[in-house]
């Protein structure tokens, strides 16, 4: 997964910079979301991974499936990705693009994984502190993961803060194993 994000990041940054300069971030966001949704369908994944189908045919099929949902400039961008045999990265490109757009808009989607339910007061304090740390408005969502034992894992874009008991135990085991 990490290497896919690494490959996708230059495309996402290029798309983001173009869309920002063109003042069409929302148009690009919408178009990339549609394209990313389409390429994640099993039949389309199979098509994109086929070595016998040309890049142009893959791009045209994607355009046909997306219909009128794709902006002309986004189609050109996707055609470049097709020429570089990178269409399978569209979902990751869209994800990184959205992260960049959120940073631009000073808004961060944060996921907090906990071993148990957090009450509203704790969520509000956590959201406020993360907002200050990230220098943005925070949309907080929580996920219950009983395997964490205790503590929390905070994910915001590429940043992950592991404050879970499971994470601490893993770090301790790693430290002991290296001695």
C-alpha positions as CSV (number, residue, x, y, z in Angstrom):
1,X,0.0,0.0,0.0
2,X,2.8,2.5,1.0
3,X,4.5,2.0,-2.4
4,X,1.3,2.6,-4.3
5,X,0.9,5.9,-2.4
6,X,4.5,6.7,-3.3
7,X,3.8,6.1,-7.0
8,X,0.5,8.0,-6.9
9,X,1.7,11.1,-5.0
10,X,3.5,12.9,-7.9
11,X,0.3,12.4,-10.1
12,X,-1.9,13.7,-7.3
13,X,0.3,16.7,-6.6
14,X,0.4,17.6,-10.3
15,X,-3.4,17.3,-10.5
16,X,-3.9,19.3,-7.3
17,X,-1.5,22.1,-8.4
18,X,-3.2,22.4,-11.7
19,X,-6.7,22.3,-10.2
20,X,-5.7,24.9,-7.6
21,X,-4.3,27.2,-10.2
22,X,-7.3,26.7,-12.4
23,X,-9.7,27.2,-9.4
24,X,-11.4,23.9,-10.1
25,X,-10.6,21.8,-7.0
26,X,-14.2,20.7,-6.6
27,X,-14.5,19.7,-10.3
28,X,-11.3,17.6,-10.1
29,X,-12.3,16.1,-6.7
30,X,-15.6,15.0,-8.1
31,X,-14.2,13.6,-11.4
32,X,-11.3,11.8,-9.6
33,X,-13.8,10.3,-7.1
34,X,-15.9,8.9,-10.0
35,X,-12.9,7.5,-11.9
36,X,-11.5,6.0,-8.7
37,X,-14.8,4.3,-7.9
38,X,-15.0,2.9,-11.4
39,X,-11.4,1.5,-11.4
40,X,-12.0,-0.3,-8.1
41,X,-14.7,-2.5,-9.7
42,X,-13.4,-6.1,-10.2
43,X,-14.2,-6.2,-13.9
44,X,-12.4,-2.9,-14.5
45,X,-9.4,-3.9,-12.4
46,X,-9.1,-7.0,-14.5
47,X,-9.3,-4.9,-17.7
48,X,-6.6,-2.5,-16.4
49,X,-4.3,-5.3,-15.5
50,X,-4.6,-7.0,-18.9
51,X,-1.3,-6.9,-20.8
52,X,-3.1,-7.5,-24.2
53,X,-5.2,-4.3,-24.1
54,X,-3.6,-1.0,-25.2
55,X,-3.3,2.0,-22.8
56,X,-5.5,4.0,-25.2
57,X,-8.2,1.4,-25.1
58,X,-8.0,1.2,-21.3
59,X,-8.4,5.0,-21.0
60,X,-11.3,5.0,-23.6
61,X,-13.1,2.3,-21.7
62,X,-12.7,4.2,-18.5
63,X,-14.1,7.3,-20.2
64,X,-17.0,5.4,-21.5
65,X,-17.8,3.9,-18.1
66,X,-17.6,7.3,-16.4
67,X,-19.8,9.0,-19.0
68,X,-20.3,12.7,-18.6
69,X,-19.0,12.7,-15.0
70,X,-15.4,13.4,-16.1
71,X,-14.2,16.9,-16.8
72,X,-12.3,17.3,-20.1
73,X,-9.0,18.3,-18.3
74,X,-9.4,15.3,-16.0
75,X,-9.8,13.1,-19.0
76,X,-6.5,14.5,-20.4
77,X,-4.8,13.8,-17.0
78,X,-6.2,10.2,-17.0
79,X,-4.9,9.7,-20.6
80,X,-1.4,10.7,-19.4
81,X,-1.7,8.2,-16.6
82,X,-2.8,5.6,-19.1
83,X,0.2,6.3,-21.3
84,X,2.4,5.8,-18.3
85,X,0.6,2.5,-17.4
86,X,-0.6,4.0,-14.1
87,X,-4.4,3.8,-14.3
88,X,-4.4,1.2,-11.5
89,X,-3.2,4.0,-9.2
90,X,-6.3,6.2,-9.6
91,X,-7.8,5.4,-6.2
92,X,-4.6,6.3,-4.5
93,X,-4.3,9.5,-6.6
94,X,-7.8,10.4,-5.6
95,X,-7.0,9.7,-1.9
96,X,-3.8,11.9,-1.9
97,X,-5.6,14.6,-3.9
98,X,-8.3,14.7,-1.2
99,X,-5.7,15.0,1.5
100,X,-4.0,17.9,-0.3
101,X,-7.4,19.6,-0.9
102,X,-8.2,19.2,2.8
103,X,-4.9,20.8,3.8
104,X,-5.6,23.6,1.4
105,X,-9.0,24.1,2.9
106,X,-7.6,23.7,6.4
107,X,-9.8,20.7,7.1
108,X,-8.7,17.3,8.2
109,X,-10.6,14.0,8.4
110,X,-9.2,12.1,11.4
111,X,-10.0,8.5,12.3
112,X,-9.5,7.5,15.9
113,X,-9.4,3.7,16.6
114,X,-10.1,2.8,20.2
115,X,-10.6,-0.4,22.2
116,X,-13.9,1.1,23.5
117,X,-16.5,3.8,22.9
118,X,-15.3,7.4,23.6
119,X,-17.9,9.6,25.1
120,X,-18.8,13.0,23.5
121,X,-16.7,15.0,26.0
122,X,-13.6,13.0,25.2
123,X,-14.2,13.2,21.5
124,X,-14.6,17.0,21.7
125,X,-11.4,17.5,23.7
126,X,-9.5,15.1,21.3
127,X,-11.0,16.9,18.2
128,X,-10.0,20.3,19.7
129,X,-6.4,19.2,20.5
130,X,-5.9,17.6,17.1
131,X,-7.3,20.7,15.4
132,X,-4.6,22.7,17.1
133,X,-1.9,20.1,16.3
134,X,-2.9,19.9,12.6
135,X,-3.7,23.6,12.4
136,X,-7.1,22.8,10.7
137,X,-10.7,22.1,11.4
138,X,-11.1,18.4,12.3
139,X,-13.8,16.0,11.3
140,X,-13.4,13.2,13.8
141,X,-14.7,9.6,13.3
142,X,-14.2,6.8,15.7
143,X,-13.7,3.1,15.1
144,X,-13.9,0.4,17.8
145,X,-11.0,-2.1,17.5
146,X,-11.0,-4.3,20.6
147,X,-7.6,-5.8,19.6
148,X,-6.0,-2.5,20.7
149,X,-6.5,-3.5,24.4
150,X,-6.4,0.2,25.4
151,X,-5.3,3.6,24.2
152,X,-5.9,5.0,20.7
153,X,-4.5,5.0,17.2
154,X,-5.0,8.4,15.4
155,X,-4.9,8.5,11.6
156,X,-5.0,11.8,9.6
157,X,-3.9,11.5,6.0
158,X,-0.4,10.0,5.9
159,X,0.1,10.6,9.7
160,X,-0.5,7.8,12.2
161,X,0.0,8.2,15.9
162,X,-0.1,4.9,17.7
163,X,-0.8,5.4,21.4
164,X,-2.4,2.0,21.8
165,X,-1.4,-0.6,24.4
166,X,-0.9,-3.1,21.5
167,X,1.5,-0.7,19.8
168,X,3.4,-0.1,23.0
169,X,3.7,-3.8,23.6
170,X,4.9,-4.4,20.0
171,X,7.5,-1.6,20.5
172,X,8.7,-3.2,23.7
173,X,9.0,-6.6,22.1
174,X,11.0,-5.0,19.3
175,X,13.3,-3.3,21.8
176,X,13.8,-6.6,23.8
177,X,14.4,-8.5,20.6
178,X,17.2,-6.2,19.5
179,X,19.2,-6.7,22.7
